[in-house]
Amino acid sequence: MPDIYQPASEFLSSLDDDWRRHITAIGPCLHQPHPARDPYESLVRAIAYQQLHAKAGDAIVGRLIALFPSHSFPRPEQILAASFDQMRSCGFSAGKIATIQGIAQATLDGVVPDYATALAMDDEALIERLITLRGVGRWTVEMLLIYSLERPDILPADDFGVREGFRRMKGLEVQPTRKQMIEIGSAWKPYRTVASWYLWRVPGR
């Protein structure tokens, strides 16, 4: 299987010795997007995983899917028809239930676009459209851009793992701020998605 991210890895390695050492240690980028997953499903999944470890998020999403065995993923109509207790039994907080119901309604209303429409939109236009939804922040939409729409140049500057990874890689005392991260990350264009993938994998010191 060809390493489609090799140009990005080589570019980042050429930036400085810290990047070169880290990328050499980690090896080829194994970023695995979920292409063609529609924005509605991506947003619901992202909300499920917010502020949780991956295993906990997996369990919650698994229970949600099990509620609606007739579909590979519950449709917006099913989410809206589900009772609060049914959603709560999956492990969602009250706040997340309200957010997911809002996403489902916004999908039916056409605010959340289908996959083809989202694919044709630029990054910022899609972010601006979707952060109008309750409980959906910029990070959530950035995960959609990275994993479903396979955008190559996304830097989630609010992401703790990205900022902490950069702090560790550079041996800094404190994490860069969001604004500093955006400025620093401008040097990683047009490969900021791959840069983020590598920063998520910086080992603790």
MARDREN-609722 format. One line per field, with one value per atom (N, C-alpha, C): residue in one letter; atom name; x, y, z. Coordinates in nm, 3 decimals, m for minus. Layout:
aa <- c(a:...) $
at <- c(CA:...) $
u <- c(X:...) $
v <- c(Y:...) $
w <- c(Z:...) $
REM end
This chain:
aa <- c(m:m:m:p:p:p:d:d:d:i:i:i:y:y:y:q:q:q:p:p:p:a:a:a:s:s:s:e:e:e:f:f:f:l:l:l:s:s:s:s:s:s:l:l:l:d:d:d:d:d:d:d:d:d:w:w:w:r:r:r:r:r:r:h:h:h:i:i:i:t:t:t:a:a:a:i:i:i:g:g:g:p:p:p:c:c:c:l:l:l:h:h:h:q:q:q:p:p:p:h:h:h:p:p:p:a:a:a:r:r:r:d:d:d:p:p:p:y:y:y:e:e:e:s:s:s:l:l:l:v:v:v:r:r:r:a:a:a:i:i:i:a:a:a:y:y:y:q:q:q:q:q:q:l:l:l:h:h:h:a:a:a:k:k:k:a:a:a:g:g:g:d:d:d:a:a:a:i:i:i:v:v:v:g:g:g:r:r:r:l:l:l:i:i:i:a:a:a:l:l:l:f:f:f:p:p:p:s:s:s:h:h:h:s:s:s:f:f:f:p:p:p:r:r:r:p:p:p:e:e:e:q:q:q:i:i:i:l:l:l:a:a:a:a:a:a:s:s:s:f:f:f:d:d:d:q:q:q:m:m:m:r:r:r:s:s:s:c:c:c:g:g:g:f:f:f:s:s:s:a:a:a:g:g:g:k:k:k:i:i:i:a:a:a:t:t:t:i:i:i:q:q:q:g:g:g:i:i:i:a:a:a:q:q:q:a:a:a:t:t:t:l:l:l:d:d:d:g:g:g:v:v:v:v:v:v:p:p:p:d:d:d:y:y:y:a:a:a:t:t:t:a:a:a:l:l:l:a:a:a:m:m:m:d:d:d:d:d:d:e:e:e:a:a:a:l:l:l:i:i:i:e:e:e:r:r:r:l:l:l:i:i:i:t:t:t:l:l:l:r:r:r:g:g:g:v:v:v:g:g:g:r:r:r:w:w:w:t:t:t:v:v:v:e:e:e:m:m:m:l:l:l:l:l:l:i:i:i:y:y:y:s:s:s:l:l:l:e:e:e:r:r:r:p:p:p:d:d:d:i:i:i:l:l:l:p:p:p:a:a:a:d:d:d:d:d:d:f:f:f:g:g:g:v:v:v:r:r:r:e:e:e:g:g:g:f:f:f:r:r:r:r:r:r:m:m:m:k:k:k:g:g:g:l:l:l:e:e:e:v:v:v:q:q:q:p:p:p:t:t:t:r:r:r:k:k:k:q:q:q:m:m:m:i:i:i:e:e:e:i:i:i:g:g:g:s:s:s:a:a:a:w:w:w:k:k:k:p:p:p:y:y:y:r:r:r:t:t:t:v:v:v:a:a:a:s:s:s:w:w:w:y:y:y:l:l:l:w:w:w:r:r:r:v:v:v:p:p:p:g:g:g:r:r:r) $
at <- c(N:CA:C:N:CA:C:N:CA:C:N:CA:C:N:CA:C:N:CA:C:N:CA:C:N:CA:C:N:CA:C:N:CA:C:N:CA:C:N:CA:C:N:CA:C:N:CA:C:N:CA:C:N:CA:C:N:CA:C:N:CA:C:N:CA:C:N:CA:C:N:CA:C:N:CA:C:N:CA:C:N:CA:C:N:CA:C:N:CA:C:N:CA:C:N:CA:C:N:CA:C:N:CA:C:N:CA:C:N:CA:C:N:CA:C:N:CA:C:N:CA:C:N:CA:C:N:CA:C:N:CA:C:N:CA:C:N:CA:C:N:CA:C:N:CA:C:N:CA:C:N:CA:C:N:CA:C:N:CA:C:N:CA:C:N:CA:C:N:CA:C:N:CA:C:N:CA:C:N:CA:C:N:CA:C:N:CA:C:N:CA:C:N:CA:C:N:CA:C:N:CA:C:N:CA:C:N:CA:C:N:CA:C:N:CA:C:N:CA:C:N:CA:C:N:CA:C:N:CA:C:N:CA:C:N:CA:C:N:CA:C:N:CA:C:N:CA:C:N:CA:C:N:CA:C:N:CA:C:N:CA:C:N:CA:C:N:CA:C:N:CA:C:N:CA:C:N:CA:C:N:CA:C:N:CA:C:N:CA:C:N:CA:C:N:CA:C:N:CA:C:N:CA:C:N:CA:C:N:CA:C:N:CA:C:N:CA:C:N:CA:C:N:CA:C:N:CA:C:N:CA:C:N:CA:C:N:CA:C:N:CA:C:N:CA:C:N:CA:C:N:CA:C:N:CA:C:N:CA:C:N:CA:C:N:CA:C:N:CA:C:N:CA:C:N:CA:C:N:CA:C:N:CA:C:N:CA:C:N:CA:C:N:CA:C:N:CA:C:N:CA:C:N:CA:C:N:CA:C:N:CA:C:N:CA:C:N:CA:C:N:CA:C:N:CA:C:N:CA:C:N:CA:C:N:CA:C:N:CA:C:N:CA:C:N:CA:C:N:CA:C:N:CA:C:N:CA:C:N:CA:C:N:CA:C:N:CA:C:N:CA:C:N:CA:C:N:CA:C:N:CA:C:N:CA:C:N:CA:C:N:CA:C:N:CA:C:N:CA:C:N:CA:C:N:CA:C:N:CA:C:N:CA:C:N:CA:C:N:CA:C:N:CA:C:N:CA:C:N:CA:C:N:CA:C:N:CA:C:N:CA:C:N:CA:C:N:CA:C:N:CA:C:N:CA:C:N:CA:C:N:CA:C:N:CA:C:N:CA:C:N:CA:C:N:CA:C:N:CA:C:N:CA:C:N:CA:C:N:CA:C:N:CA:C:N:CA:C:N:CA:C:N:CA:C:N:CA:C:N:CA:C:N:CA:C:N:CA:C:N:CA:C:N:CA:C:N:CA:C:N:CA:C:N:CA:C:N:CA:C:N:CA:C:N:CA:C:N:CA:C:N:CA:C:N:CA:C:N:CA:C:N:CA:C:N:CA:C:N:CA:C:N:CA:C:N:CA:C:N:CA:C:N:CA:C:N:CA:C:N:CA:C:N:CA:C:N:CA:C:N:CA:C:N:CA:C:N:CA:C:N:CA:C:N:CA:C) $
u <- c(0.085:0.000:0.089:0.071:0.157:0.133:0.237:0.226:0.181:0.048:m0.005:0.032:0.075:0.110:0.261:0.336:0.482:0.526:0.467:0.508:0.490:0.380:0.354:0.458:0.487:0.586:0.723:0.761:0.891:0.899:0.790:0.785:0.801:0.727:0.733:0.870:0.928:1.061:1.168:1.144:1.243:1.238:1.137:1.119:1.227:1.253:1.358:1.389:1.489:1.534:1.429:1.348:1.245:1.142:1.096:1.000:1.064:1.186:1.253:1.266:1.310:1.327:1.193:1.092:0.961:0.902:0.907:0.850:0.928:1.059:1.141:1.101:1.074:1.036:0.899:0.804:0.667:0.653:0.724:0.713:0.609:0.567:0.473:0.341:0.279:0.148:0.043:m0.033:m0.136:m0.276:m0.291:m0.421:m0.528:m0.638:m0.746:m0.878:m0.907:m1.036:m1.150:m1.272:m1.392:m1.465:m1.411:m1.468:m1.614:m1.688:m1.829:m1.924:m1.875:m1.966:m2.034:m2.166:m2.232:m2.214:m2.225:m2.198:m2.285:m2.410:m2.498:m2.437:m2.400:m2.343:m2.211:m2.129:m1.999:m2.016:m2.112:m2.135:m2.186:m2.280:m2.333:m2.221:m2.138:m2.026:m1.927:m1.899:m1.805:m1.857:m1.987:m2.047:m2.036:m2.061:m2.053:m1.914:m1.811:m1.673:m1.619:m1.691:m1.641:m1.610:m1.490:m1.447:m1.445:m1.432:m1.427:m1.307:m1.261:m1.160:m1.227:m1.146:m1.200:m1.286:m1.242:m1.318:m1.457:m1.465:m1.596:m1.685:m1.627:m1.703:m1.750:m1.661:m1.698:m1.819:m1.818:m1.926:m2.059:m2.055:m2.178:m2.234:m2.146:m2.192:m2.246:m2.180:m2.227:m2.368:m2.394:m2.528:m2.632:m2.591:m2.684:m2.723:m2.625:m2.652:m2.741:m2.717:m2.795:m2.942:m2.972:m3.113:m3.192:m3.121:m3.190:m3.128:m3.154:m3.086:m3.121:m3.226:m3.266:m3.175:m3.091:m3.001:m2.858:m2.762:m2.621:m2.588:m2.664:m2.654:m2.791:m2.839:m2.976:m2.997:m3.111:m3.144:m3.195:m3.193:m3.239:m3.380:m3.468:m3.606:m3.611:m3.525:m3.521:m3.467:m3.366:m3.311:m3.418:m3.493:m3.597:m3.713:m3.738:m3.849:m3.809:m3.679:m3.632:m3.663:m3.692:m3.720:m3.589:m3.603:m3.487:m3.421:m3.504:m3.450:m3.374:m3.425:m3.354:m3.215:m3.209:m3.081:m2.990:m3.049:m2.972:m2.911:m2.985:m2.938:m2.812:m2.790:m2.668:m2.546:m2.572:m2.461:m2.444:m2.538:m2.529:m2.574:m2.506:m2.552:m2.672:m2.743:m2.859:m2.817:m2.702:m2.653:m2.625:m2.563:m2.532:m2.659:m2.757:m2.885:m2.948:m2.951:m3.008:m2.932:m2.799:m2.717:m2.744:m2.749:m2.771:m2.910:m3.010:m3.145:m3.147:m3.070:m3.061:m2.995:m2.892:m2.826:m2.923:m3.000:m3.097:m3.201:m3.254:m3.354:m3.294:m3.172:m3.106:m3.077:m3.056:m3.037:m3.166:m3.278:m3.408:m3.444:m3.398:m3.427:m3.333:m3.230:m3.137:m3.021:m3.011:m2.898:m2.769:m2.779:m2.666:m2.671:m2.570:m2.577:m2.552:m2.593:m2.557:m2.410:m2.362:m2.218:m2.173:m2.249:m2.208:m2.201:m2.298:m2.299:m2.181:m2.157:m2.045:m1.912:m1.900:m1.775:m1.744:m1.848:m1.830:m1.805:m1.826:m1.809:m1.664:m1.618:m1.482:m1.486:m1.368:m1.357:m1.430:m1.398:m1.453:m1.603:m1.652:m1.796:m1.873:m1.818:m1.885:m1.877:m1.763:m1.748:m1.849:m1.857:m1.948:m2.094:m2.128:m2.266:m2.302:m2.210:m2.243:m2.224:m2.139:m2.122:m2.241:m2.339:m2.464:m2.549:m2.518:m2.596:m2.554:m2.650:m2.624:m2.525:m2.420:m2.326:m2.225:m2.232:m2.136:m2.035:m1.911:m1.806:m1.715:m1.619:m1.526:m1.453:m1.409:m1.337:m1.421:m1.549:m1.638:m1.642:m1.653:m1.659:m1.523:m1.416:m1.282:m1.262:m1.318:m1.309:m1.384:m1.497:m1.573:m1.490:m1.424:m1.341:m1.224:m1.162:m1.047:m1.087:m1.189:m1.218:m1.320:m1.416:m1.517:m1.490:m1.447:m1.425:m1.280:m1.193:m1.053:m0.979:m1.006:m0.936:m0.791:m0.694:m0.553:m0.489:m0.558:m0.489:m0.569:m0.610:m0.688:m0.601:m0.596:m0.525:m0.625:m0.662:m0.753:m0.676:m0.667:m0.582:m0.634:m0.761:m0.818:m0.791:m0.742:m0.731:m0.618:m0.651:m0.552:m0.435:m0.467:m0.363:m0.265:m0.315:m0.228:m0.135:m0.192:m0.112:m0.014:m0.059:0.028:0.138:0.101:0.201:0.310:0.271:0.371:0.459:0.395:0.472:0.578:0.538:0.631:0.740:0.701:0.799:0.907:0.865:0.959:1.020:0.974:1.027:0.992:0.870:0.828:0.772:0.776:0.720:0.567:0.509:0.363:0.317:0.191:0.132:0.118:0.134:0.100:m0.051:m0.089:m0.231:m0.288:m0.418:m0.483:m0.424:m0.412:m0.360:m0.216:m0.134:0.005:0.011:m0.079:m0.081:m0.114:m0.208:m0.244:m0.124:m0.055:0.061:0.173:0.203:0.307:0.270:0.144:0.097:0.094:0.101:0.100:0.221:0.328:0.448:0.425:0.316:0.291:0.199:0.148:0.062:0.142:0.081:m0.061:m0.088:m0.013:m0.022:m0.057:m0.143:m0.168:m0.246:m0.321:m0.391:m0.289:m0.189:m0.086:m0.001:0.026:0.099:0.021:m0.110:m0.194:m0.186:m0.192:m0.185:m0.055:0.055:0.183:0.187:0.131:0.133:0.049:m0.058:m0.139:m0.058:0.053:0.131:0.265:0.282:0.406:0.400:0.499:0.495:0.513:0.460:0.475:0.619:0.653:0.791:0.789) $
v <- c(m0.120:0.000:0.125:0.212:0.331:0.424:0.490:0.584:0.719:0.740:0.862:0.988:0.968:1.084:1.111:1.036:1.052:1.196:1.262:1.401:1.492:1.470:1.550:1.520:1.392:1.353:1.409:1.403:1.455:1.606:1.674:1.820:1.858:1.792:1.824:1.789:1.677:1.637:1.740:1.811:1.909:2.040:2.056:2.184:2.208:2.106:2.119:1.982:1.977:1.849:1.782:1.863:1.806:1.728:1.789:1.721:1.597:1.610:1.497:1.379:1.406:1.298:1.231:1.314:1.261:1.175:1.225:1.149:1.021:1.026:0.905:0.801:0.848:0.756:0.694:0.773:0.726:0.643:0.683:0.612:0.675:0.605:0.662:0.703:0.807:0.851:0.747:0.702:0.600:0.658:0.785:0.851:0.772:0.743:0.664:0.739:0.814:0.883:0.785:0.833:0.753:0.821:0.812:0.888:0.852:0.953:0.940:0.921:0.931:0.932:1.068:1.069:1.198:1.287:1.420:1.513:1.489:1.451:1.422:1.314:1.200:1.091:1.132:1.204:1.247:1.338:1.429:1.521:1.446:1.355:1.278:1.197:1.133:1.056:1.146:1.263:1.354:1.400:1.428:1.469:1.354:1.231:1.115:1.103:1.135:1.117:1.238:1.349:1.470:1.445:1.485:1.479:1.338:1.239:1.100:1.030:0.925:0.839:0.760:0.715:0.647:0.526:0.446:0.325:0.359:0.465:0.506:0.554:0.630:0.678:0.562:0.464:0.344:0.275:0.263:0.192:0.266:0.398:0.478:0.470:0.487:0.478:0.337:0.235:0.098:0.077:0.135:0.121:0.200:0.315:0.395:0.318:0.259:0.182:0.062:m0.001:m0.119:m0.087:0.038:0.078:0.070:0.083:0.091:m0.011:m0.139:m0.243:m0.244:m0.174:m0.176:m0.091:m0.008:0.079:0.064:0.089:0.083:0.197:0.307:0.418:0.482:0.518:0.571:0.697:0.705:0.820:0.935:1.058:1.172:1.153:1.096:1.075:0.982:0.882:0.786:0.852:0.936:1.008:1.095:1.164:1.256:1.180:1.058:0.978:0.904:0.891:0.819:0.898:0.828:0.895:0.938:1.031:1.077:0.959:0.871:0.757:0.661:0.642:0.556:0.612:0.742:0.806:0.804:0.825:0.826:0.688:0.583:0.446:0.415:0.492:0.474:0.530:0.623:0.685:0.833:0.890:1.033:1.117:1.230:1.328:1.402:1.473:1.551:1.654:1.716:1.817:1.757:1.640:1.575:1.529:1.484:1.443:1.562:1.677:1.797:1.836:1.825:1.859:1.764:1.634:1.535:1.549:1.577:1.601:1.726:1.827:1.949:1.922:1.839:1.802:1.725:1.634:1.556:1.648:1.743:1.836:1.925:1.972:2.059:1.985:1.854:1.772:1.766:1.743:1.739:1.876:1.982:2.119:2.165:2.084:2.120:2.208:2.236:2.317:2.234:2.109:2.017:1.960:1.988:1.947:1.798:1.746:1.608:1.602:1.482:1.464:1.541:1.531:1.595:1.747:1.803:1.948:1.990:1.915:1.946:1.937:1.838:1.819:1.940:2.005:2.119:2.250:2.251:2.373:2.388:2.513:2.527:2.515:2.496:2.464:2.565:2.692:2.795:2.811:2.796:2.809:2.700:2.579:2.469:2.489:2.533:2.560:2.665:2.776:2.884:2.839:2.754:2.705:2.614:2.528:2.425:2.469:2.569:2.612:2.694:2.718:2.781:2.683:2.554:2.453:2.446:2.425:2.416:2.303:2.335:2.233:2.189:2.250:2.215:2.329:2.299:2.399:2.375:2.461:2.453:2.318:2.269:2.141:2.028:2.024:1.919:1.919:2.038:2.048:2.014:2.051:2.017:1.865:1.791:1.645:1.590:1.651:1.615:1.641:1.756:1.792:1.695:1.657:1.567:1.424:1.373:1.230:1.192:1.278:1.242:1.304:1.429:1.499:1.492:1.432:1.407:1.534:1.643:1.767:1.758:1.793:1.770:1.878:1.991:2.106:2.165:2.078:2.122:2.116:2.226:2.229:2.262:2.163:2.192:2.260:2.390:2.466:2.466:2.429:2.419:2.283:2.188:2.050:2.035:1.980:1.964:1.877:1.768:1.675:1.738:1.822:1.891:1.987:2.067:2.167:2.102:1.998:1.928:1.852:1.793:1.725:1.819:1.938:2.035:2.079:2.100:2.139:2.034:1.907:1.799:1.786:1.793:1.777:1.885:2.004:2.117:2.137:2.058:2.071:2.205:2.254:2.384:2.369:2.478:2.478:2.476:2.552:2.563:2.541:2.499:2.483:2.618:2.621:2.743:2.771:2.896:2.933:2.897:2.906:2.882:2.974:3.104:3.201:3.167:3.133:3.095:2.968:2.873:2.748:2.773:2.863:2.897:2.959:3.050:3.116:3.016:2.931:2.829:2.734:2.693:2.594:2.644:2.775:2.827:2.775:2.740:2.685:2.542:2.478:2.338:2.324:2.437:2.432:2.372:2.296:2.258:2.120:2.085:1.950:1.952:2.044:2.057:1.939:1.867:1.748:1.641:1.618:1.519:1.566:1.696:1.750:1.722:1.741:1.713:1.566:1.479:1.334:1.301:1.358:1.331:1.391:1.509:1.572:1.493:1.429:1.344:1.225:1.197:1.077:1.108:1.227:1.260:1.192:1.109:1.042:1.140:1.103:1.187:1.189:1.300:1.311:1.303) $
w <- c(0.000:0.000:0.000:m0.097:m0.104:0.015:0.057:0.168:0.112:0.111:0.049:0.128:0.252:0.335:0.336:0.254:0.254:0.221:0.120:0.094:0.215:0.289:0.409:0.517:0.537:0.639:0.606:0.477:0.435:0.453:0.421:0.437:0.584:0.671:0.814:0.871:0.826:0.873:0.838:0.727:0.681:0.759:0.845:0.914:1.020:1.102:1.205:1.264:1.349:1.405:1.493:1.565:1.652:1.570:1.462:1.374:1.314:1.266:1.201:1.298:1.421:1.520:1.552:1.573:1.610:1.498:1.376:1.263:1.238:1.253:1.240:1.345:1.467:1.576:1.554:1.504:1.486:1.359:1.255:1.127:1.037:0.932:0.835:0.900:0.847:0.895:0.858:0.957:0.936:0.960:0.929:0.944:0.869:0.940:0.880:0.884:0.780:0.776:0.748:0.759:0.731:0.616:0.494:0.383:0.356:0.316:0.277:0.395:0.518:0.634:0.635:0.635:0.619:0.742:0.723:0.833:0.956:0.935:1.050:1.138:1.078:1.156:1.221:1.146:1.199:1.321:1.314:1.426:1.549:1.528:1.642:1.707:1.626:1.680:1.755:1.698:1.763:1.899:1.907:2.035:2.136:2.089:2.179:2.242:2.164:2.212:2.288:2.286:2.351:2.498:2.539:2.679:2.737:2.649:2.694:2.631:2.697:2.635:2.523:2.427:2.309:2.345:2.444:2.479:2.531:2.611:2.663:2.550:2.458:2.342:2.255:2.235:2.156:2.217:2.349:2.419:2.403:2.416:2.404:2.263:2.163:2.024:1.994:2.048:2.029:2.084:2.202:2.261:2.181:2.128:2.046:1.920:1.854:1.732:1.762:1.878:1.917:1.941:1.973:1.993:1.864:1.751:1.621:1.524:1.546:1.468:1.319:1.279:1.138:1.050:1.112:1.035:1.087:0.998:1.040:1.137:1.126:1.220:1.228:1.350:1.361:1.276:1.213:1.131:1.220:1.170:1.251:1.307:1.225:1.270:1.391:1.391:1.503:1.630:1.613:1.729:1.792:1.708:1.759:1.823:1.775:1.830:1.958:1.982:2.101:2.227:2.334:2.461:2.528:2.621:2.698:2.769:2.826:2.901:2.811:2.688:2.593:2.562:2.538:2.508:2.630:2.745:2.869:2.895:2.856:2.880:2.797:2.690:2.610:2.681:2.776:2.848:2.818:2.743:2.711:2.830:2.851:2.951:2.895:2.982:2.936:2.831:2.854:2.758:2.622:2.621:2.493:2.422:2.499:2.438:2.366:2.433:2.371:2.244:2.250:2.134:2.018:2.047:1.941:1.881:1.964:1.912:1.823:1.862:1.781:1.647:1.646:1.521:1.430:1.491:1.413:1.350:1.429:1.376:1.268:1.290:1.192:1.062:1.072:0.951:0.871:0.939:0.871:0.813:0.879:0.833:0.722:0.694:0.587:0.631:0.762:0.811:0.807:0.852:0.839:0.697:0.616:0.475:0.457:0.341:0.309:0.268:0.244:0.219:0.094:m0.014:m0.139:m0.123:m0.052:m0.030:0.057:0.163:0.253:0.179:0.092:0.016:m0.072:m0.120:m0.210:m0.134:m0.002:0.076:0.123:0.138:0.192:0.344:0.402:0.545:0.633:0.616:0.705:0.687:0.563:0.539:0.613:0.612:0.681:0.833:0.882:1.026:1.070:0.997:1.034:1.033:0.940:0.930:1.047:1.086:1.185:1.329:1.354:1.494:1.543:1.455:1.500:1.580:1.572:1.643:1.790:1.876:2.019:2.046:2.122:2.164:2.059:1.941:1.834:1.823:1.859:1.852:1.733:1.720:1.607:1.603:1.719:1.724:1.664:1.698:1.648:1.496:1.438:1.291:1.230:1.300:1.249:1.243:1.340:1.336:1.213:1.182:1.062:0.936:0.931:0.816:0.800:0.912:0.907:0.872:0.940:0.929:0.822:0.793:0.693:0.557:0.557:0.430:0.383:0.465:0.428:0.387:0.459:0.428:0.476:0.393:0.426:0.511:0.531:0.592:0.708:0.801:0.917:1.043:1.116:1.244:1.355:1.436:1.547:1.661:1.653:1.746:1.890:1.908:2.044:2.107:2.027:2.072:2.175:2.291:2.397:2.351:2.281:2.239:2.141:2.051:1.955:2.029:2.117:2.187:2.285:2.354:2.448:2.374:2.259:2.178:2.131:2.090:2.046:2.164:2.280:2.400:2.432:2.430:2.462:2.356:2.230:2.122:2.130:2.170:2.177:2.315:2.414:2.549:2.614:2.586:2.640:2.781:2.857:2.993:2.990:2.900:2.893:2.749:2.735:2.602:2.532:2.400:2.329:2.339:2.333:2.330:2.193:2.183:2.052:1.946:1.979:1.882:1.842:1.941:1.912:1.826:1.855:1.780:1.634:1.610:1.471:1.399:1.469:1.408:1.381:1.479:1.463:1.350:1.349:1.251:1.109:1.089:0.952:0.873:0.945:0.879:0.831:0.874:0.837:0.717:0.667:0.548:0.433:0.344:0.337:0.398:0.503:0.560:0.708:0.750:0.893:0.952:0.869:0.919:0.960:0.876:0.908:1.027:1.032:1.148:1.277:1.274:1.392:1.429:1.329:1.354:1.428:1.384:1.450:1.591:1.608:1.741:1.841:1.795:1.884:1.934:1.871:1.904:1.969:2.020:2.092:2.228:2.264:2.394:2.510:2.625:2.742:2.791:2.855:2.908:3.060) $
REM end
